[in-house]
């Protein structure tokens, strides 16, 4: 899993003007790479309970979400596309990780993502 996250994930960042046209090749490629990384996130998180939780959270959240997915989400114009991306990421996260949290708090690895959701 670690090798996949570190070597196989690539989401290019293009200038905003290049990806605003959803029919452009750059935009389509960037979207395919994003959804591929989301699928990898969901597969990594499936190992929760089998592999040590801290390892799964490190790979899934610290490396995959914060290093790749969040950059793309932050560069996606606000609107339905951004909401869909955020919803898919949230759907990947195991509820068990949030059971012991107090109201209004989140996992340390999710602080930046949470701030984006609040905006």
N, C-alpha and C positions, 0 to 999 in steps of 0.2 A: 504494500500500500504506500509506504513511504517513497519508494522509487517512482511509483506512478504519479504521486503528487508533485514530487520534486523534478521529474524529468519529462513527464508526458503532458502536463498542463501548460497551455500557452494561450493567452487571450491578448491579442494585439490591442494597443491603444492607438486609435487614429484620431486625427483632428476632428473636432465636432462637426465641422462643415462637411467632412467626408462621410460620416455615418448618419447624418440627419436624413439623407435620402435612403429610405429603407430598402429600395430596390438596387442600391449599389452593391457591387461585389464585396467591397470592404465591409459594409454593414452586415451583409449576409454571413460573411466568414466570421466576423466578430461574434455575431449572435450564435452561430453553430458552436463555436469554441466555448462560449459562455454556458450554453445548455449542456454541453459535454461535461464541463466542470461541475455543474449542478448535479448531474447524474453520478459523477464520481463522489461528490459529497454525500449523496444519499447512500451510496454503496459503502463508503468508509464508516458512516454512522451506524450502518447495520451491524457492524462488529462490536458495538457497545454491549457490554455484558459478557462478551467472549474474550476480547482483548482489554487490557487495563484501560479504564475510563480516561485517565490522564493522557494516554497515548492517542486514543481516538479523538479526544478534544484538541490535542495539539495538532494532529494531522488535519482534522476536519475544520476546526475553527481558526486556529492561529495561522496555519499554513495555507489552506485552501480558501476559506472564506475571506480572511483579512488580507491575504497577499494577492489574490486573483479576483474573486467574485465581487468583493466590495468595491474595488477600483472601477469595475465595469458598471456596477449599480450606481455609483456616484456620478459617473459620466453619462448615464442614461437620462434623457430629459424627463422631468417629473410628468407623470401621467399614467395611463393604464399599463404601458410597457414596464415602467418602473415598479408599479404595484404588483404586477404579475411576477416579476423577478423576485421581489421581496417575499411574496407569498410562497413561492416554490422553495426558497431557502428556509423559511420558517417551518414549512411542512417537513423538512428533512430532520429537524432537531428533535431528539427524544424528549418527551414530556418529563421523564424521570430526572433530567438534568436540572429542572426548575422547581422540583417539589420542595426543597428545603430553603428556597430563597424567600426573603421577606418581601412584602409588597413594595413595588417601586424599584426593586433592585434587579440586577441581571448578572450573568456570568461575566467575569472580567474580560474574556475573549470576545464578548459580544457588545462591549461598550460603544464602539464606533458604529456598528450596525444599528444598535438601539437608538443612538442619537440621530441617525439618518431616518429611522422610522418615525421618531418624534417630530422631525421637521415636516 
